[in-house]
């Protein structure tokens, strides 16, 4: 059993597990890497079970990414597969670890019986359990636990996290896709990367909602920023690499601006769900390939500017336009 083996290993361990968008997952892992560095722990990356893979015992991180055995002096452990019991405990760590929480079980039962239809009691209780773990990570506090898990995502992209992202590499099959696409479309061109994170009114309220209250205005703003990046260039001198989670946005931008290229992927049909909720397995490979292609941008347009997906690219683009 994976967790049991960690308990008997020498040293202390912190496990980062996140199952949201790729950008969110990576920001979380980078913050936990920083915590491991400050507290002399081994960083264990276990994206399991993952929305991005049908095999729920396969580690999604090792499926898509490679990292060295150490990053900035921090030992890094990434198991390709995790047994189902360890995966279950990691997934529900805020229920079982460091000790079981009976209220969560009670609220889960209440929800199943239909008395908490919006899942508020259970969600709030889980969040409350996560707060002290997040505080430990953010403040680099020592912990008495030899092994503990964080599912936290309320972290920030501090500059000192750069070594983690510098060490991040795609697995060879995905890296080849990136190189082939860039070789075909980007060579001898100025690359204007545009990541447009759509968030329509039918989606649950989030920090992206306000950016799309005026949908026509948001699209016009994106087009203006792309044109700003291309100012002074002949059409033969640049390419616009468009990355979006919305078929509507892709069609609109492609009709409005020339020289647009996109990496082929599926788009969802349910406007009330985000793409990584509706088609997570189907679009996962395209998402990581797009993330690394955006990092080859000479000028990067981000909308909204705080979308985690384009954060990785913002570290390496020559110019960022927000």
C-alpha positions as CSV (number, residue, x, y, z in Angstrom):
1,X,0.0,0.0,0.0
2,X,1.4,3.3,-1.1
3,X,0.6,5.4,1.9
4,X,1.8,2.7,4.3
5,X,5.1,2.6,2.4
6,X,5.5,6.3,3.0
7,X,4.9,5.9,6.7
8,X,7.8,3.4,6.9
9,X,10.2,5.5,4.7
10,X,12.8,7.7,6.3
11,X,11.9,11.4,6.4
12,X,8.7,13.4,6.1
13,X,6.4,13.8,3.1
14,X,3.8,16.2,1.8
15,X,1.4,15.0,-0.9
16,X,-0.1,17.4,-3.3
17,X,-3.3,16.3,-4.9
18,X,-5.6,18.5,-6.9
19,X,-8.2,17.6,-9.5
20,X,-9.2,20.9,-11.1
21,X,-7.9,22.6,-14.2
22,X,-4.3,21.9,-15.3
23,X,-3.2,25.5,-14.4
24,X,-4.8,25.3,-11.0
25,X,-3.3,21.9,-10.3
26,X,0.2,23.1,-11.2
27,X,0.0,26.3,-9.1
28,X,-1.0,24.1,-6.2
29,X,1.8,21.7,-6.8
30,X,4.3,24.5,-7.1
31,X,3.2,26.0,-3.7
32,X,3.5,22.7,-2.0
33,X,7.0,22.3,-3.6
34,X,7.9,25.6,-1.9
35,X,6.6,24.3,1.4
36,X,8.5,21.0,1.1
37,X,11.7,23.1,0.4
38,X,11.2,25.3,3.5
39,X,10.4,22.3,5.8
40,X,12.8,19.8,4.3
41,X,10.2,17.3,3.2
42,X,9.8,15.1,0.2
43,X,7.3,16.4,-2.3
44,X,4.9,13.7,-3.5
45,X,2.7,14.5,-6.5
46,X,-0.3,12.3,-6.7
47,X,-3.0,13.5,-9.1
48,X,-5.1,10.4,-8.4
49,X,-7.9,9.7,-9.0
50,X,-8.0,12.2,-11.8
51,X,-10.8,13.6,-14.0
52,X,-8.3,13.5,-16.9
53,X,-7.9,9.7,-17.0
54,X,-10.3,6.8,-17.2
55,X,-7.9,4.6,-15.1
56,X,-8.5,6.1,-11.6
57,X,-5.4,4.4,-10.2
58,X,-3.0,6.0,-12.7
59,X,-1.3,9.2,-11.7
60,X,-2.3,11.9,-14.1
61,X,0.9,13.9,-13.3
62,X,3.2,11.2,-14.4
63,X,0.9,10.5,-17.4
64,X,1.5,14.0,-18.8
65,X,4.6,15.4,-17.2
66,X,8.2,14.4,-16.3
67,X,10.2,16.0,-13.5
68,X,13.7,15.3,-12.2
69,X,14.3,13.4,-9.0
70,X,15.0,16.7,-7.2
71,X,13.9,20.3,-7.8
72,X,15.9,23.0,-6.1
73,X,17.2,20.4,-3.6
74,X,13.7,19.0,-2.9
75,X,13.3,15.3,-3.4
76,X,10.3,14.6,-5.7
77,X,8.4,11.4,-5.7
78,X,5.8,10.6,-8.5
79,X,4.4,7.1,-8.6
80,X,3.0,6.1,-11.9
81,X,0.2,4.1,-10.2
82,X,-1.3,4.3,-6.8
83,X,-3.3,1.4,-5.2
84,X,-7.1,2.0,-5.0
85,X,-7.1,2.3,-1.1
86,X,-4.4,4.9,-1.0
87,X,-6.0,6.7,-3.9
88,X,-9.3,6.7,-2.0
89,X,-7.7,8.1,1.2
90,X,-5.8,10.7,-0.8
91,X,-8.9,11.8,-2.6
92,X,-10.9,12.1,0.6
93,X,-8.0,13.2,2.8
94,X,-10.0,16.1,4.3
95,X,-12.5,13.5,5.6
96,X,-10.3,10.8,7.0
97,X,-6.9,12.5,7.7
98,X,-5.5,13.2,10.2
99,X,-8.6,11.8,11.9
100,X,-12.1,11.0,10.6
101,X,-14.7,13.8,10.7
102,X,-18.1,12.4,11.7
103,X,-19.9,15.7,10.6
104,X,-18.8,15.2,7.0
105,X,-20.3,11.7,7.0
106,X,-23.5,13.2,8.6
107,X,-23.7,16.0,6.0
108,X,-23.1,13.5,3.2
109,X,-26.0,11.4,4.4
110,X,-28.2,14.6,4.7
111,X,-27.3,15.5,1.1
112,X,-28.1,12.0,-0.2
113,X,-31.5,12.1,1.5
114,X,-32.3,15.4,-0.3
115,X,-32.2,17.8,2.6
116,X,-29.2,19.7,1.3
117,X,-29.9,19.8,-2.4
118,X,-27.2,22.4,-3.2
119,X,-24.5,20.4,-1.3
120,X,-23.7,23.5,0.8
121,X,-23.3,21.8,4.2
122,X,-21.0,19.1,2.9
123,X,-18.9,21.5,0.7
124,X,-18.6,24.1,3.5
125,X,-17.5,21.4,6.0
126,X,-14.9,20.1,3.6
127,X,-13.6,23.6,3.0
128,X,-13.4,24.2,6.7
129,X,-11.3,21.1,7.1
130,X,-8.9,22.3,4.4
131,X,-8.3,25.7,5.9
132,X,-5.7,24.7,8.5
133,X,-3.9,22.6,5.9
134,X,-3.7,25.6,3.5
135,X,-2.5,27.7,6.4
136,X,0.3,25.3,7.1
137,X,1.4,25.3,3.5
138,X,1.2,29.1,3.0
139,X,3.0,29.9,6.2
140,X,5.5,27.1,5.9
141,X,4.5,25.9,9.4
142,X,6.1,22.7,10.7
143,X,3.7,19.8,11.1
144,X,3.8,16.9,13.5
145,X,2.4,14.6,10.7
146,X,5.0,12.4,9.0
147,X,2.7,12.3,5.9
148,X,-0.1,14.7,5.1
149,X,-2.1,15.5,2.0
150,X,-3.2,18.9,0.7
151,X,-6.0,19.3,-1.8
152,X,-5.7,23.0,-1.6
153,X,-6.1,25.4,-4.5
154,X,-6.1,28.8,-2.8
155,X,-2.5,29.5,-3.4
156,X,-0.8,32.2,-5.3
157,X,1.9,32.4,-8.1
158,X,4.9,33.8,-6.1
159,X,8.0,34.5,-8.1
160,X,10.1,32.0,-6.0
161,X,8.0,29.2,-7.5
162,X,9.8,29.5,-10.9
163,X,12.2,26.6,-10.3
164,X,9.3,24.2,-10.1
165,X,8.0,25.3,-13.5
166,X,11.5,25.4,-15.1
167,X,11.8,21.7,-14.1
168,X,8.4,20.8,-15.6
169,X,8.6,18.8,-18.9
170,X,6.0,17.1,-21.0
171,X,6.3,13.4,-21.6
172,X,8.0,12.7,-24.9
173,X,4.8,11.9,-26.9
174,X,3.2,15.2,-25.9
175,X,6.5,17.1,-26.4
176,X,6.7,15.8,-29.9
177,X,3.2,17.1,-30.7
178,X,4.3,20.5,-29.4
179,X,7.5,20.5,-31.5
180,X,5.7,19.3,-34.6
181,X,2.9,21.9,-34.4
182,X,5.4,24.7,-33.6
183,X,7.6,23.6,-36.5
184,X,4.7,23.7,-38.9
185,X,3.1,27.0,-37.8
186,X,5.5,29.1,-35.8
187,X,8.7,28.9,-37.7
188,X,10.0,32.3,-38.9
189,X,6.9,34.1,-37.5
190,X,6.2,36.3,-34.5
191,X,3.9,34.2,-32.4
192,X,1.0,36.0,-30.8
193,X,-0.4,33.6,-28.3
194,X,-4.0,34.3,-27.1
195,X,-5.6,32.4,-24.3
196,X,-9.2,33.4,-23.9
197,X,-10.9,31.7,-20.9
198,X,-14.7,31.9,-21.7
199,X,-17.1,32.1,-18.7
200,X,-20.7,32.5,-19.7
201,X,-23.6,33.5,-17.5
202,X,-24.9,29.9,-17.3
203,X,-21.8,28.7,-15.5
204,X,-21.5,28.8,-11.7
205,X,-20.4,32.2,-10.4
206,X,-16.6,32.5,-10.0
207,X,-13.9,35.1,-10.2
208,X,-14.2,34.9,-14.0
209,X,-17.9,35.8,-14.1
210,X,-17.5,39.6,-14.1
211,X,-15.2,39.5,-17.0
212,X,-18.0,38.1,-19.2
213,X,-21.0,40.1,-18.1
214,X,-20.6,42.1,-21.3
215,X,-19.9,39.3,-23.7
216,X,-19.6,41.4,-26.8
217,X,-17.3,43.9,-25.0
218,X,-15.1,41.1,-23.7
219,X,-14.6,39.7,-27.2
220,X,-13.9,43.2,-28.6
221,X,-11.3,43.7,-25.9
222,X,-9.6,40.5,-26.8
223,X,-9.5,41.4,-30.5
224,X,-8.1,44.8,-29.6
225,X,-5.3,43.3,-27.6
226,X,-4.4,40.8,-30.3
227,X,-4.3,43.7,-32.8
228,X,-2.1,45.7,-30.4
229,X,0.4,42.8,-30.3
230,X,0.4,42.7,-34.1
231,X,0.7,46.4,-34.6
232,X,3.3,47.4,-37.2
233,X,3.7,43.9,-38.6
234,X,2.8,42.6,-42.0
235,X,0.4,39.7,-42.1
236,X,3.2,37.5,-43.4
237,X,5.3,38.2,-40.3
238,X,3.1,36.9,-37.5
239,X,0.7,34.1,-36.5
240,X,-2.0,34.2,-33.9
241,X,-2.1,31.0,-31.9
242,X,-5.6,31.0,-30.3
243,X,-6.3,28.8,-27.3
244,X,-9.8,28.8,-25.8
245,X,-12.3,26.5,-24.1
246,X,-15.2,27.9,-26.2
247,X,-16.1,27.0,-29.8
248,X,-18.1,30.2,-30.0
249,X,-15.0,32.3,-29.0
250,X,-12.8,30.4,-31.5
251,X,-15.2,31.0,-34.3
252,X,-15.7,34.7,-33.5
253,X,-12.0,35.4,-33.2
254,X,-11.1,33.4,-36.3
255,X,-13.7,35.4,-38.3
256,X,-12.5,38.7,-36.9
257,X,-8.7,38.4,-37.2
258,X,-6.5,36.8,-39.9
259,X,-3.6,34.4,-39.4
260,X,-5.3,32.5,-36.7
261,X,-4.2,28.9,-36.0
262,X,-5.6,26.5,-33.4
263,X,-4.7,23.1,-32.0
264,X,-7.6,20.8,-32.9
265,X,-9.7,19.6,-29.9
266,X,-13.3,18.9,-29.0
267,X,-15.6,21.6,-27.5
268,X,-18.5,20.9,-25.2
269,X,-22.1,21.3,-25.9
270,X,-23.4,22.0,-22.4
271,X,-23.1,25.7,-21.7
272,X,-23.6,25.1,-18.0
273,X,-20.3,23.1,-17.6
274,X,-16.7,24.1,-18.1
275,X,-14.7,22.1,-20.6
276,X,-12.6,20.3,-18.1
277,X,-15.8,19.2,-16.4
278,X,-17.8,18.2,-19.5
279,X,-15.0,16.5,-21.6
280,X,-12.0,16.1,-19.2
281,X,-10.6,12.9,-20.7
282,X,-11.3,13.8,-24.3
283,X,-9.5,17.2,-24.1
284,X,-6.8,16.5,-21.6
285,X,-3.9,15.9,-24.0
286,X,-4.9,18.9,-26.1
287,X,-4.9,21.1,-23.0
288,X,-1.4,20.3,-21.9
289,X,-0.1,20.7,-25.5
290,X,-1.8,24.1,-25.8
291,X,-0.3,25.1,-22.5
292,X,3.2,24.4,-23.7
293,X,2.6,25.9,-27.2
294,X,1.4,29.2,-25.5
295,X,4.7,29.3,-23.7
296,X,6.4,29.7,-27.1
297,X,4.6,33.0,-27.6
298,X,6.6,36.2,-28.4
299,X,3.5,38.2,-27.2
300,X,0.9,36.6,-25.0
301,X,-2.7,37.9,-24.6
302,X,-4.4,36.6,-21.4
303,X,-8.1,37.1,-20.8
304,X,-8.9,37.1,-18.0
305,X,-5.4,38.0,-16.9
306,X,-5.6,35.8,-13.8
307,X,-6.6,32.6,-15.5
308,X,-4.2,29.9,-14.2
309,X,-4.1,28.0,-17.5
310,X,-2.1,30.7,-19.1
311,X,0.1,31.4,-16.1
312,X,2.7,28.8,-17.2
313,X,3.0,30.5,-20.6
314,X,3.3,34.0,-18.9
315,X,6.5,32.8,-17.3
316,X,8.2,32.3,-20.7
317,X,6.5,34.6,-23.2
318,X,8.7,37.6,-24.2
319,X,5.8,40.0,-23.7
320,X,2.5,39.6,-21.8
321,X,-0.5,41.7,-22.8
322,X,-3.4,41.8,-20.3
